[in-house]
Amino acid sequence: APEGLQASPGDRQVALSWQPVNSLSDGSAATMPVKYQLLRSVGGKELVKIGELVDSTNFVDRQVLNGRKYFYAVQSMMDHEGELVNGGVSEKIAATPVDLTPPLPPTGVTAVRTGVGIKIFWDRSSDSDVAGYRVYRRAADKDSYESLGEVKPEYTLFVDSNAGESVRYYYAVTAVDQSSPPNESDKSREATVRY
């Protein structure tokens, strides 16, 4: 049976690798070509074959959904004079693909000074899995941003009530998705109050 099966979950994929099989079950050297059959189970159900036989010791399963748990095993198959002989099956391992794709950054960011502070507005994100927005600001003489807070996905307004009167600020907004941990978009284009 193949040994050392490892899985690396990614965004809508699972990369699998294992050690090559070089010997037979009695310990003697495998003198004929060995191929491998991938087996997959969704959520603990029965293992079923996926894909064709492979010659290499790695495989990328792209027929998966993020957030769902999959179990994998690999079976060795020996080509004996044109007939395939079933070998052993590796131990099972589990993998859960994860969403690594952040939402698009918000657009239409605008900053307006009001009596209660600087109001920052933006357009609602069209991405379906946005879980909220994060608002950042930096002073004109700084390169780094400070986080001001988070806003629920149904809102597109934040009030910076701690803005100094004589300081010029630049604001940017990001979108975060529902993944755990969440993916955060790039920062939006900056907005500043027009004087």
C-alpha positions in Angstrom: 0.0 0.0 0.0 1.2 3.6 -0.6 2.6 5.3 2.5 3.0 8.9 3.6 -0.2 10.2 2.0 -0.5 14.0 2.6 -3.1 16.5 1.7 -2.8 20.3 1.2 -6.2 21.9 1.0 -6.5 25.1 -1.1 -9.2 27.2 -2.6 -11.6 24.7 -4.3 -8.9 22.1 -4.5 -6.9 19.5 -2.5 -3.3 18.6 -3.5 -2.3 15.0 -2.6 1.1 13.4 -2.5 2.5 10.1 -1.3 5.6 7.9 -1.4 6.2 5.6 -4.4 5.5 1.9 -4.0 8.8 0.0 -4.7 8.1 -3.4 -3.1 5.5 -6.1 -3.0 3.6 -7.2 0.1 6.1 -10.0 0.6 9.0 -7.5 0.8 10.4 -8.4 -2.7 11.1 -5.5 -5.1 8.3 -4.5 -7.5 9.7 -5.2 -10.9 6.6 -4.2 -12.9 5.1 -0.7 -13.3 3.0 0.5 -10.4 0.1 2.9 -11.0 -2.2 4.6 -8.4 -5.9 4.9 -8.1 -7.2 7.8 -6.0 -10.2 7.2 -3.7 -12.4 9.9 -2.1 -15.2 10.0 0.4 -17.4 13.0 1.0 -18.2 13.5 4.7 -17.2 10.0 5.8 -19.3 8.0 3.3 -17.9 5.1 1.3 -14.6 5.7 -0.6 -15.1 5.9 -4.4 -12.6 6.0 -7.3 -11.9 9.5 -8.7 -10.1 10.2 -11.9 -8.0 7.8 -14.0 -5.0 5.8 -12.8 -1.9 8.0 -12.4 1.8 7.1 -12.8 3.0 9.9 -10.6 2.9 10.2 -6.8 0.8 13.4 -6.7 -2.7 14.4 -7.7 -4.8 17.6 -7.5 -8.5 17.1 -6.8 -10.4 20.1 -8.3 -13.9 18.6 -8.0 -14.4 19.8 -4.4 -16.3 22.5 -2.6 -14.8 24.9 0.0 -15.8 24.1 3.6 -16.8 20.5 2.9 -14.7 17.7 4.5 -13.3 15.0 2.2 -11.4 11.8 3.0 -8.8 10.4 0.7 -6.9 7.1 0.2 -4.6 5.8 -2.6 -4.5 2.2 -3.9 -1.5 0.8 -5.7 -2.2 -1.1 -8.9 0.5 -3.2 -10.6 0.5 -3.8 -14.4 1.2 -7.5 -14.8 1.4 -8.4 -18.5 -1.5 -6.0 -19.4 -3.7 -7.0 -16.4 -4.1 -4.7 -13.4 -3.5 -6.3 -10.1 -5.0 -4.6 -7.0 -2.5 -3.6 -4.4 -3.0 -2.3 -0.9 -4.9 0.8 0.1 -3.2 3.6 2.0 -4.5 5.0 5.3 -7.3 7.5 5.0 -6.6 11.2 5.6 -9.0 14.1 5.8 -8.9 17.5 4.1 -11.2 20.5 3.9 -10.7 23.0 1.1 -10.8 26.6 2.2 -11.8 29.8 0.5 -8.7 31.9 0.0 -10.2 34.4 -2.5 -10.9 37.8 -1.0 -13.8 39.9 -2.1 -13.3 42.8 -4.5 -12.5 46.1 -2.7 -15.4 48.6 -2.2 -15.8 51.3 -4.7 -17.3 54.8 -4.6 -15.6 55.7 -1.3 -16.4 59.3 -0.3 -15.6 61.4 2.8 -17.7 64.3 4.0 -17.1 66.5 7.1 -20.3 66.9 9.2 -21.1 68.3 12.6 -20.6 64.8 14.2 -17.4 64.0 12.5 -16.3 62.8 9.1 -18.8 60.5 7.4 -17.3 57.8 5.1 -19.7 56.4 2.4 -19.1 53.6 -0.1 -21.0 51.4 -2.6 -22.3 48.1 -1.4 -20.2 45.1 -2.6 -21.7 42.9 -5.3 -19.9 39.8 -3.9 -22.4 37.4 -2.3 -20.3 36.3 0.6 -19.3 39.7 2.1 -19.6 39.6 5.9 -18.8 43.2 6.5 -16.4 46.1 5.9 -13.4 47.5 7.6 -12.6 51.2 7.7 -9.1 52.6 7.8 -7.6 56.1 7.9 -4.1 57.6 7.7 -3.0 61.2 8.3 -1.6 63.0 5.3 1.9 62.8 6.7 1.8 59.1 7.4 2.1 56.0 5.1 0.5 53.5 7.5 -3.2 53.1 8.2 -5.0 52.7 11.5 -8.1 50.6 11.8 -11.2 52.6 12.8 -13.7 49.8 13.0 -15.9 47.3 11.3 -19.4 47.7 9.7 -22.0 45.0 9.1 -22.7 44.1 5.5 -26.0 45.8 5.3 -24.5 49.3 6.0 -22.2 51.4 3.8 -21.5 54.3 6.2 -19.1 54.9 9.0 -18.6 58.1 11.1 -15.1 59.0 12.3 -16.0 61.1 15.3 -12.4 61.3 16.5 -11.0 63.2 13.5 -8.9 66.2 14.4 -10.1 69.5 12.9 -6.8 70.6 11.5 -5.5 67.2 10.2 -6.1 66.0 6.7 -7.1 62.3 6.7 -7.3 59.8 3.9 -9.8 56.9 4.2 -9.9 53.5 2.7 -12.4 50.7 3.1 -12.0 46.9 2.7 -14.5 44.1 2.4 -14.2 40.8 4.3 -15.9 37.5 3.5 -17.6 34.8 5.5 -14.6 32.4 5.5 -13.0 31.4 8.8 -10.6 33.1 9.1 -12.0 35.8 6.8 -10.4 36.9 3.6 -9.9 40.7 3.4 -10.0 42.6 0.1 -7.3 45.1 -0.9 -8.0 48.6 0.3 -10.3 50.8 -1.8 -9.1 53.9 -3.5 -8.5 56.6 -0.9 -11.0 59.3 -0.2 -10.4 62.6 1.6 -12.5 65.6 2.6 -12.6 68.3 0.0 -12.0 71.7 1.5 
